[in-house]
Amino acid sequence: MKLAVAPKPTDALVPTPIVHQTAFWGRVHRRLGFAIEAFDVSMATPPGAANSDASPRATPTHGDVLVLRTPLADGAECAYVPFGPELAPDAEDVGTFLERLSRELRPLLGPRCTFIRWDLPWISLHARAPDDFAADGQWQGPPAPRLRELRMNFGTRDHNLWKAPRDLLPPDTLLVDLTADEDELLARMRPATRRNIRLAERHGVVVREGTADELPDWYALYVETMARNQLEPLPLAHFATMLDERAEGSASPVVTRLLLAHHQGRVLAGLLLALAPTRATYLYGASSRDLADLRPSYALQWAALRLARAHGCRDYDLFGASPRRDPHHPLAGVHQFKAGFGGRLVHREGCWDFPYDEPIYAAWRRYEQAHVASRAIVPAGG
């Protein structure tokens, strides 16, 4: 397998359903203080189009990657690739492809880059065969990290691909097919979900697009939601930048929308929606516990589905769920809510590291493993 990698302008990143690999995402994060780079990637042998959850590119041997530089300590950096590369090899070549691509990028990333972290959008190697699923269709889940590493490194030269201590973007998600009409979309939902959508409507919950001036109202709910889940909130400027940026004039612009669910003049829930070519992505959401019995979150997601469909999107990424039905999983409640909208579960590979400076990477890895519950120490940019 031959690979060719070359720098390219970030505004030239090609259109893709993966919002995290667009010129829009690059511009947003440059405004937020990240160093951003993009690279053109081509390979001599055709990849397997079914290995990615995204739509295949017109030229399957060609793609690109967006890289976010993240400072670590003492001048060291991590090169983080959010949901990239979209260009995917066949299953038996996954490890060798990733190793070669990492090696080709090394001289282009410079001496301060100690490792590259790939947040892979590819379907998990352990979710491709019938034996990976139980008789009831539930995914068995991946094996232990060491066994995953053995499989990922099969055929590689240095056996130096490591499963990251944690995944930064959700490896498991639900994709809702938007190609049907609205009646069919409703019919595919669980009965309880349809009832809750109608209940919200009967009780006067109204969803409309919010403005930048209303962002602080949503942000107050977001801070409340993050505190409820014992998570550190992102700053208001992060969301203001996402709403303001369009990446106009670039090859891959994205439209963002703030949707707010109101009841009698009060904001009860809201979400930030990204509309890329063929796919809408639910990036951030927030809700109040007050008046939750009015089911504003159901009305909100139904409005997002309809807006995405009207925009021409073919699917809607609900952006995170538990890998299967499991009442003990931290995302069990989220999974139950999102699964009601009739999507299919997708299981991605998650984050994988390739070290360039092994002593520094080993020290960082120990630190990250010891503080894996703290979002603050994880290379940001997702």
N, C-alpha and C positions, 0 to 999 in steps of 0.2 A: 504494500500500500504506500503510494507516494503522496505526500502532502506539500502544499505550497502556502505560505502565510506571508502577508504583507500588510503594513499599516494602511489605513484608509480614513478619510474624514468621518467623524461620528455622524454628521448630518447625511452621509451617504449610506447609512445602514438601511438595508432593503426592507420593504413592508413585510410584516409578519403578524400572525395572531398573538404572538407572545409579547405583551406590552413591555416586559422587562428587557427586551432586546431591540428596542426601537430608538430612533434619534430623540424622540420625546423623553424617554427615560434617561438618556444621556444628558440632555439639556437640563432637566429637572435636577439631577444630582450634581451637575457642574455648578448650578446656581446655589445648591446647598453646601458647596465647599469640597466636593470630591474631585480628584483628578480622573478624567475620563479618557479612555482610548478605545479605538475600534480597529479590527483586523479582518482582512479578507482571507477566507479559507477555501481552498479547493483540493480535491483529491481525485486520483486517477481512476478509482473503482467506484461504481455506483453504491450509495448507501441503501439501507433498507428503509423505505418510507414509512413502514408500519411501526418503526421503533420509537417514533416520537408521537406525542399526543397532538402536535400541531399539524396543520395542513402542509403537504410536501411542497417544496419550492419548485418553480418552473424548470430550473436546471438542477437536478438532484445531486450533482457532484460539486456544487458551489454554494457557499454560504458565508456568513460573517459572524463575528462575536463582539459584543460590547463588554468592556472590562472596566471595573471600578477599582481604583487604587485606594486601599485602606491603610492608614498608618497603624503600626503596632506599638513598638517602643524602640528607643535608641536609634531612630532613623530607619528602622526596618519597615517593610510594607508587605501587605498581602494583595494579590491581584484576585479580585472576586468577580466571577462571571455569573450573573443572575439568570437562571433558566437558559443557559447556553452550554454548548452550542446546539442550535436546532438541527444542524446537519448531523445525521446519525448513521453509524456503520451498522452492518449486520451483527447479530448477537455474538457470533464467535470472534468478532474483531473489536468489540467494545473497548477492552483494556488496551490493546495495542494502538488503536486509534487515539485514545485519550493520552497515552504516554507520548506518542509521536507529536501530537499537537502541542502538548505541554513543553516538549523539548524544542520544537520550532519557535515557540513564543519566548523562550528564555532569553535569548540575546536582545529581543525587542522590548522586553520588560525592564531591563537594566539591573545593575548590581544590588540595588536596595530591595528588590523583590525576593522574599525568602521562600514563598510558596504561592501556588495558584490554587484557588478553590473553585471547583466547578459545581454549580448548583444545577444538576442535570435535569433537563425536561424529558429525557428518554424514559420509556416504559421500563419498569424494573426488570432486571434479568430473572427475577423470581416471581414474575406475574405474567409469564408468556405461554406457559404450557398448561394443559388441563390438570396435571397433577399439582399445580400450584394453588388449586382451588378445591375446597371441600365439596361434598356432595350437594350441599344446599347453595352452592355458588359463592360462598364466602371465601375471601382470600385467606390463605394460610399465613401470609405475612413473610417477611424476609427472615433468613436464619441469623445467627449471631454475627456481629460485625467481622470477626476473624474469618468466618467461613465466606462471608461476602467478599472480603479482601482477597481470599484465595481464588475465588472465581473471577473477580475483576482483573487480577494480575496474571491470569492464565495466558501464556504466550508472550508476555512482556519481557523486555530485556533485563530490567533492574528490579522488578517486583516492588515498585515504590509508590503505588497508588493506595491511599489510606482513606477509609471511611471517616469523615469528619466527626468530631464529638457530638455535633448536633446539626440538624438541618435548619437553614435560615428561612427558606421559603417552603410552603407546605408541600411535602412529597405526595400526599394523598388528597384528592379533591373530587368534586362532583361536577361533571360537565352536562349541562342541559341542552338538548338539541332544539334549536329554534326554527328549524325549517318547516315545521308544521304550522297550521293556523292556530289562532288563540283557543278555539274550542278544543282542539286536539291537545294543546299544551295543558289545559285544565284537566282533560280526561286522563292524562298520564300521571297527574299528581295523586297523592294519597287522599282519600276522602276527608280526613281531618284537616289537611292543608287547604283544600277547597272550601271547607266550612269556615275556617278561620279567615280566609280572604273575604268571604261574604259577610262574616260577622263584623269585621273591621269596617266594611262599607256601610252596613246597616247602622253602625254606631257613629257614623259621621267622620271616620278617619279619612283624611284627604292627603294624597301625596302630590307634591309639586316640586319643580326644580328650584333649588335654593340659589341665592346669589352670594358673591364674595362677602357682602355685608352681613349675611346670615351665618357665615362660617363660624364665628365665635359661639353662636347658640349651639351648633352641632358639636363644636369642640368641647364645650362644657359637658355634654353627654358622653363624649369620647373619654374624657378624663375620669368621669364617674364609672364608665364601663371598665376601663383599665384598672382602676383601683379595686373594683369588685373582683377582678381576676388576678389581682396582685401582680400587675405588670407595669413597667415603666412607660409612660406615654411619650410619644414623639412630640416635638414642639409644634406650636400652631403654624410657624413659618413653613414647616414641611408640607402641610396641606394647602396653605395659601399658594405656595409655589406650584403645586400640582394642578390647582384650579386655574392658575394664571397662564401656565405654559401650554402651548399648542404645538411647538416645533414646526411652525409654519415655514414653508420654503425648504424643508428637509424632505428626504425620500420617504420617511416613515413618521408622519404626524399622527397624533392621537388626540381624541376629544375626551375630556373628563366632564363629569356631571355630578353635582351634589344634589341628591334627592332627600327630601325631608317629609316625614309623616307628621301631619298636624291634626290636632283635635281641639276645636274651640279656641284657636289662636295659639295653642301651646305645641311646641315641638316635642314629640315623644320618641322619635327614632330618626336615624338618617344614615346614609351610606355614600361613599365616594365610588363612582363607577368610571372605569376606563373603557373607551370604545375604540378598539383597534380594528384593522381590516379583518373581517370574518369572525372576530371574537370579542365579547364583552367580558370584563373581569371585575368582580366585586373585590375592591382593594381594601377598604376599611369600612367598618360599621360601628354604630353606637346606639344605645337605647337606654331609656329610663325604666326603672322598675315600677314607677308610678303608672297606673292605668294600663299595665301590661295585659290585663284581661280584655282590652279593646283590640288586641292583636295587631298593633301598628307594624311590627316587623314583617308580618305576612303581607300586608298591603304594600309595604315598601319593596319587597322582593318581586311581587307580582308586577308592580309598576316598572321595576328595573328590567324584568324580562320583556315586557311589552316595548319599552323604549329601545332596548338592544335589538329586538326583532325589527322594529320600524327603521332603525339605523342601518339595517342590512346585515347584521351579525348572524352567523350560522350557529353559533353556540355561546353559552354563558358559563363562565368558570366561577363557581361559587367559592373557590379559593380556600380550601382547607376543610378537612373532615377526618374522623378517625378511619383507619384502614379497613375496618369492618364493624359490624354491630357488636359492641362490647360495652355493657353498662358500667364497667370499671375504668374505661379509658377517659383521660381528662377532657377529650372532645366529644364524649358520648352525647351530651345534650345538643351540641352544635351539629353533630352528625344527624341526629334524629330530626332536627328542624330542617336542615338543608336537604336531606334525602326525601323529604316530603314533596319536593318540587319536581321529582321525576327524572333526576339526572343519573348518569352512569358513573360508577367509581373508576377513577384513574389512579394508578400507582406508579409514581415516578421513582427514579434512582436516588434522589436526594443529593447531599453534598459529598464531594470527594476531593481530597487534597493530593497535590503532587509537589513535594518539597524541592527547592533549589538549594537552600542552605540547610542541611539536615540538622546540625546542632541547634540552630536558632529555632527551626520548626519544632524539634523535639521539646524544647523548653516551652514554646508557645502552646503546644499540644497538651503538655502536662498542666499548664496554667488553665487552659480552657476546660479540660476535663474536671479540674477541681472547682471550677466556677460555672459549670454548664447551666445552672439555673439562672445566671445573671445575663440578661440580654446585653448589658453594657459592654461586656468584654468580647462579644462576637463581632467579627468584621461586619460593618454595617453596609447599607446600600440596597437592601432588599425591599 
